[in-house]
Amino acid sequence: MSASAPARPPEGSTPAVAQRPEGSAANVPVPSLEQLLAAKDALPTLPQVVRYILETLNDDNANADALVQHLNTDPAIVARLLAAANSSAFGLSAQVASTRQAILVLGLSTVRTITLATALMERLGNVGRDGRQLWRHSLGVATCARSIAESIDHNPEAAFSAGLLHDIGQLLMAAVAPQAVALAIEYTRSGEVPIVAAEQAVFGYDHALVGAELARLWRLPDDIACGIHAHHRPDDGEDGEIGDLIHIAEVLSHALDLGAVLNNRVPEVSEIALLRLGLNWSTLAARFPAIEARYDGVCQALGL
């Protein structure tokens, strides 16, 4: 994490355009988008408890008994919830010993956060290159997204989930076409090329598009698919408020060094996206300490 928060928006340069090389690198096998999505079974399936939580993000009256029943099917999640509920952060004198008690102590929002992060990292944390570090970055984006959502009266649960899943396309690309992904990463690290430009050069598409299509194939809420799709391309506005929100959260996570990936090149923030949400860098800067503290707390609860 950075020692001091940036005082103004990062000044990004015009994104470089990567060209696919000739020679041996040109022979790296690259699937079409249709072929890649058809191979989605290369990723482990989402557990039922994750599907239930994502389906009930907008339901403040979600059935507690059903949630407990779903949670109890996954011992790893229950262990994380109990560890968090019994941590010093809550200062309880009596030990929390059941899933239902953990929900009462932690609150639904925290339970959803820990459940989604634990389940996804357990299933997908070792997929591709630096998978676990990718989830630290995703948690950073998710934490920033929740904070921004709270400031503009957008559903913070949906924002967190979209942030957590925003790079899911990278995992599918790494699972299906690891050589091509390695080539794109090489471009990024050697030429100051943004990852989306490198992916476009190698694949002809990028992880944001892959992730959005994957979210739709998994029948996740539209809000999540739109947030994934727009996090590198907000200016056209076609993905609505959530698209602007996840883009800004992505920039903040890099600027605050929350789970850096690759060369941690700070993307340029879209002034149009800020304007559409009624935000500016000064108002965001006031939230930086709380964002960093919340991120540290989530990482501690997840043992990261």
N, C-alpha and C positions, 0 to 999 in steps of 0.2 A: 504494500500500500504506500502511496506517496506521502511524504512527510508534510506537504502542504497542498491544499486544494488549489486548482487553477483559478485565477481571478477573472478570467474572461474565456469566451469560447475558443477552442483550439483553432488555429488557422491552418486548415488543410491546404495542400497544394492540389492543382488539377490532377485527377487520377491518371496514372500512367496507363498506357495501353500495351498490354503484353502481346507478343507475337509468338505463335507456336513455332518451335525451332525445327530446322531441318536435321537430317542425319538420324542417329540412333534414337533420339528422344521422340522423333516423329513416328516411330514404330510402336510406341506405347499404346496398348489397346484401350479404346475409349468407347463406352456404351452410349447410345443415344439416350435422350431423356426417357423415352418410352421403355427402352430396355432396362434402364436403371430402376424405374418405378415398378416394373414387372418383377424385379428381383428383391422387392421390399421384405420378403421373408428371410433375407440375409440378416435382418435385425431381429432380436428377440421380440416377441409380442408384448404389448403393454399389459401389465397385470390388471385384473378386474377392478381392484381398488382404485387404481389411477383413472380408469375409464369412468367409474362412478363419481369420483371427485370432479373430474372435468365436466361431466354432464350436469352436475349440480352447482356449478360455480355461481350461477345467478339466482340460486334458490336459498334465501335466508332461512327458510323453514324446512331445510333438508332433514330427513328422518334420522335422528341420532342412533336409533337401534340398528338401522340399516348400515350406517357408517361404521359402528362398532363391529358388526358382523363382517363387513368387508375388510376392515383393518386386521381382524383376528386371523385372517387367512394368510397373513404374511408376518412370520415371526421377526424378521429383520426390522420391519417398520415398527412393530410393537416395541421392540427393544430400544429403538431410537427414541420413541415417544416417552417411554418410561424413564430413560436416562435424562432426557431434557426436563421432564416434569420434576425429577428428583434432584436436579442440579441446584447449585447455590444461588442461581439467578432468581429462584422463586422462594427460597428461604423457608420451606415448609418444615414443620417439626415432625409431622407424621409421614411415613413413606407412602408414596403413590404406587399401588400394586396392580391396578387394573387399567385396561384401555379406556373404560368409561371415566374413571377418575382422572386419567391423563388429559382427556378432552376437556373436562371441567377446569382443570388447573391451567392448561395451556391456551385454551380458547380455540374456536374452530379455525380461525385464520392461521395460527401457528401449526395446528395439526395438519392442515392442508399443505402448508409449506414443507414441513418435515417429511410428510408422506410422499409427496410428489418427488422431492429431491432424492430421498432414500431409494424409492422404487426405481426411478430412472437411472440412478448411478449404479445400483445393484445389477440392473439388466444391461445397461449400455456403457458403463464406465470404462470398460476395457476394449471397446470397439474402436479400431483405428489407432492413429498415432496420437499420443498424449491425451487419451480419452478422459482421464481423471482431471487433468488440468483444464480441459474444455468445459467440464462441469463446474469447476470453480469460476471460470469466466461466465458461464451461463447463470450461476447463482448471483454474480455481480450485476449482470444485466437485469435479472429478475428483481433484485432488491431495489435497484434504481427505478425500475418500472413501477413497482408498488408505491414508492415514495412520490413519484410524479403523478400517478393516478390519484393518490389521496389529495394532492394539491389542486386537481382540476375536476374533482367529483366524478372520476371514471372508476368503474369497478376494479378495485385493487387486486382481487383474486384472479380475475381474467388477465390483468396486466402482468401479474407475477408469473402465471402459467405460460403466457406467450413469451415472456422473457426467458423463462427456464428452457423452453423448447425452441428458441429462435435459431439455434445452429444445428437442429436435428438433421438437416439435410447433409451436413458435413459427415455425420456418422454413416449414413447410407452410402454416400460416395466413397468413403474410406473402406467400408465393408465389401463393396462390389468392385471398385476400381482402385485398389491401393497404389498401383504404380502411377496412374494418372494423377492421383491426389498428391503423391510424393513429388511429382514434377511441378504441380502448381505451387506447392509449398516452397520448392527450390526457387521458383521465380520470385515469390514473395520475399524470401529471405535475402536473395542476392541482388535484387534490383529495385527495392523500395516500391514494389508494385502491390497495390491493395489485393487482398485475397480474391475478391469477386472478379477483378480484372484478370488475374492469373487463371481462375477457373474458367472464365469465358474463353480465354485463349486456348486452354487445353480441351475443355469439354464442349464449348459452345453454349453453355448455360452455367448457372452458379447455384451455390447451396441454398440461397434464399428461395429461389424458385422451386428447387427440389423439396425443401422443407415444407413449403406451402402446399405443394401437391401431395406430399406424404400425409400431411395433417388432414387433408380432405379425404384421402383414401382411408385413413383411420377414422373418419367421421367425427373429427374433433370440432368444437364450436368454431363458427366462421371468424369470430374475433381473434382466435389464436392463429388461424391460417393467414389472416390479413396482417397481423403483427409480424409473423415470420417473413412473409413476402416483402414487406416494406422496409425492413430494418437497414437495408443498404440503398434504398431507392425511394425516399419519401416525397420528393418534390412534386410528383404528378398528383398526389393526393387521392389516388383511386382506392386506397385501402383505409381511408377514413382516419378517425382520431387515434385508433389503436396503432395504426401504421406510424404516425408521427411520434407517438409515445415511445414505441419500442426503438425507433431510430435514435431518439434523444437519449434513451436509457443506454443504448449501445455506446454512444459517444461518451456519456458520463462514466461508464464502467472502465473505459480505456483511460480517460483523463484522471480518474481516481486510482488507477492501477489495481482494480479489483479482479484478481485472477487473470493476469496477463497471459495472452497466447501469442505464438509466433513472435513477431518483432514489436508487438503492442503499438503499432502505428496508430496514433489517435486520428480517427476519421474527422472530416470537416463536418461541423454541425450545420444542419439546414436551417437557415434563417426563416424560410417559409414555414417549416414545421413548427418552429418556436412561435411564430406569429399566429398560426392557426390555433395553437393551444393557449394563446395569451400568456406565454412565458418569456422570460429573458434570462440571461446568464446570472444576473445578480440575484433574482429570486431563487434560482436553482442553487446558487452557491450557499444560500442560507441553510439549505437542507443537507449539505455535504457531511457535517459531523454526525448527524443522525443516520444518514445512509451508511457511513463507514462503521458506526457502532452496530447497526442492525446486521450488516454483512458479517462482521466478526462474530456476532452472536449466533447467526445461522451456521456459519462454518464450524463453530465450536460444538453446536448441538449435533452436527453431522459428523464430527470427528475428522474434519478436513484441515 
